[in-house]
Amino acid sequence: MEAWRLIAAALIAAGGVVLVLLTMAKVRERSGSTNGQVALSGAITSTVLAVLCLLVATTLAAWLSWALVIAVGLAVTVMLLAS
């Protein structure tokens, strides 16, 4: 496995952990949300993150992998600035 794939997957995983926590916090802030909804949002986001990391580490093209790294970074930045 190429080193750039591991680096890209690690960057997506690092940003993705923050995205999971921010998503769960946003769901928790909504009025009327239950603990189950918070857990479900965390589970869905974690699953999408795991699949994305697996695809980056194994099959996606270099340009698409780095585009996803940039997209995750931008999403984290926007969500942090908006909260």
N, C-alpha and C positions, 0 to 999 in steps of 0.2 A: 504494500500500500504506500502510495506517495506521501511525502511529508506534508505537502500543501493540503491534502485531504484531511489529515489529522488536525492541522492547525485550523482549517475552516470549520470543521466539526466542533472543535473545542471552543472557538469563538461563538458559534451559534448556541452551543450548550450554555456558555456563561451568560450570554444575553438572554437566552431562553428561560433560565432560572429566574431572572429578574422579571421577565414577562409573565411567568406563571404567578409569581407573588403579587404583581400589580393587578393582574386579572382577578385573582381571588379577592384582593382588597376592594376593587371596584364593585364586584358583585356583593360583597359584604356591606358596602356603604348604601346600596339601594334599600329603600324602605320595603319592608315585607319580605326580605330574602331570608331563607332558612339556612341552617348549617349544611343541610344536604345540597342545596344549590351551590354553596361555596365549594364544597368538596367535589361536586360534579364539574364545576368550571375548572378546578385545579386538575382533575383527572383528564378532562378533554384536552386542556392546554398541554399537559405533560405528555400525553400520547402523541399529539401532533408534533411536539418538539422532538420526541424520540424517533419518530418516523423520519422527520426532516434531517436529523443528525445521521441516521443510518443511510439515507439516500445520498447525502453529501459525502459520507465516508466511503461509499461503494460505487455509485453509478452516475451521478450527475456530472455534467461537463464543468470544466473549470470556470468558464464565464458565468454560468448559472449558479454555481456554488458561491462564488464571491459576490454575486448580485444578492443572493439570499443573506449572506453575512452583512452586507450593507443595509438591506431591508430590515433585518432584525435590529441592527444598531440604531437605525432611524426610528423604528417603532419604540424601542426602549427610551430613546431620547425624548420623543414627543410625549410619551406617557408620563415620564418623570417630570417634564416641564408643565404638563397640564394638571398634575395633581397638586 
